[in-house]
Structure formats: structure tokens, C-alpha cells
Amino acid sequence: MRSFFVRSFQLLTPNYTKKGWFFMQITKELVSYVAQLSRIKLDESETEDMQKQMGAIVDYMDILNQLDTDEIEPLSHIFSITNVMRDDVTAPSYDREEILSNAPEHTAEAFVVPKTVE
């Protein structure tokens, strides 16, 4: 398992340009690794095509690095919403004895069901 993480780290370690922008070089080795993780088989020509396609995706996403975001506050969500939580209040529940009385088999506190796992 350790070799999996070491291998992943070696293949996915980012490179940085002079400006500090992130870029990722898509190598045939990386394409083969992703194909292995995806459980797909690629021949040599498919690996080259996939390398070009993945490279185009990464290059396209690199456009975001050209945007000036210095004065833009980071967002956790696109909408300014807050989590709506209710107070945790105890409320009366059903009577345990009444509920258990309907069960074909029960103990003093719970339903008895057939064992599903040995």
C-alpha cells in the first residue's frame, strides 16, 4: 500500500513556473498510471491520444491561473447561504413496551431478528 502512495505522489507532484503558477506535465507514465487505476487497457496509440487530451484539459484549466484574484475573497459556496439548524430538543416518543408488543419476537429492550452474518 505504501508503494501506491509513493507512486501517486511521484507522478502527481506539481511543477511551478517562474511566476509560481502551478502546471502539470502529462506524461505517458501518468496516463498509464491513471489507466491502471481506472482498470482500462490502453495501447500505445490510445496512450498518446489520451496524453494529448489530458494535456489539453490541464492547459485549458491553466487559464484560471492568468486571472487576477488578489482582491477576490475565497468562497466556500457560490450563494451566500447559511446552514439552517433547529435546536436539538427532546420530545416524547412512543412507549417501548407498546411497540415491542407488536413484534413476533423481542427482548426487554429490542426486536429480535434473524442473524444475517456469521
Beta strands, then each sheet from edge to edge (+ up, - down):
strand 1: 15-16
strand 2: 22-23
sheet 1: 1+ 2-
end
